[in-house]
Amino acid sequence: MDYTSKFQTMADAARARVDEVSPSEVEALMASGAVALDIRDPDEHANGHIPGSINLSRGKLEMNVEGIVTDLDATILCYCNANNRGALSAASLKDMGYRNAKFIAGGLNAWKKLQG
């Protein structure tokens, strides 16, 4: 998908500010208590997602996350289809005080490739 240069610049800046995790790390991190946060829209989530993930769309993230993840030290793994929305969401969560907000590199698409 082609994005505007301003959007891509903003997404790239977000990626530089937050840590990414490899899709191969997701299962172990979730088993250790990490929250996988699918920040795509509900219709996207309904069409496939990481099992056990919580859907909270990007448009509602900042308004609703505190009711879903109350621990500012929780490891949160934001993801979208690829990278941009996941990175932007992790950066927003960092700005809100969530110290361990990260994004899944390559998003759902990369995670699915590992599943075969």
Secondary structure, 3 states (H helix, E strand, C coil): CCCCHHHHHHHHHHHHHCEEECHHHHHHHHHCCCEEEECCCHHHHHCCCCCCCEECCHHHHHHHHHHHCCCCCCEEEEECCCCHHHHHHHHHHHHCCCCEEEEECCHHHHHHHHHC
